[in-house]
Amino acid sequence: MINYENFFAFDYWQYEVIRHLFSFTAAVFAASLVYFAMSARSVLPRYRNTAYISAVVMVSAFLEIGALWVMWNGAFAYDAATGTMLLQDGRVFANGYRYANWLIDVPMLLTQFLVVLGFAGAVFWSRWRKLTIAGALMIITGYIGQYYEPQVAGFVEGDGNPFWIWGIISWLIFFYLLWEANKAFKDGRMSLAEGPRALMGFAWKLLIVTWFIYGFAYLIPGIPGINQSADFVVVRQVIYTVADVVSKTVFGILLARVAMQQSAIEDPRYAQGTPEQALDLPRTADAVVVEKV
């Protein structure tokens, strides 16, 4: 079974927009990797894992989106007779690479979410297991469903509708994930000072909105009236691009800013712009991590 995108003839502009979206996204992640690597030491040691995790997310996303760019370039060729870009014989575009990326990145994003909220010890691992398992199952069930988009692009008909069945299962897991993550946010936010707490609240709301956007993009191949239009293939890839950049780079930067603000409040040396000069000096603010209950 091959993905929905393979069943269309694309106008050249449609093909190019999607190709440029892939290259833009990969470039954003490459640049963001440098930012997170350089900013890691701008926060107290106990918050640094959020920058390191963001760097891992950037590497994963860059490689997977880069793979999509390569496959998209190789899968289609210009057909002079029709004036469109057609799938070449023996070639295929696999949108499932996105799911491979999300299977890595969703647990990573949830991990740094818990790190910045200050969870530690047994409480951290208990919450981490719930969020990671739910996140992985959400992605895996969506991955299975995307192979039936819709009904392998016969635009439905066939036996049952596994696209919707697996999609609904994925959405139900998604709602459970949101419930657990929101509990973690409510329990952990009070460890942050007022300014960082407000920024953390904004980051969490932004992530929720972004994840719902992903879900809508998943549903496009199954929505009658739009699912047979190449224009909506472009719309779908635009949505995926926006969601990827916001949920990974923007969310990561917001968490980094929360960590920086909180570090400056806990240890004023981190407000001077050169915290690395103070790393060898005695510090007390990061000596104790209070485990939440």
Helices and strands as residue ranges (DSSP letters): G 4-7, H 12-39, G 40-42, G 45-47, H 48-75, E 76-79, E 84-87, H 97-116, H 121-145, G 146-148, H 150-153, H 162-188, G 189-191, H 194-219, G 220-222, H 230-244, I 245-250, H 251-266, G 268-271, G 275-278
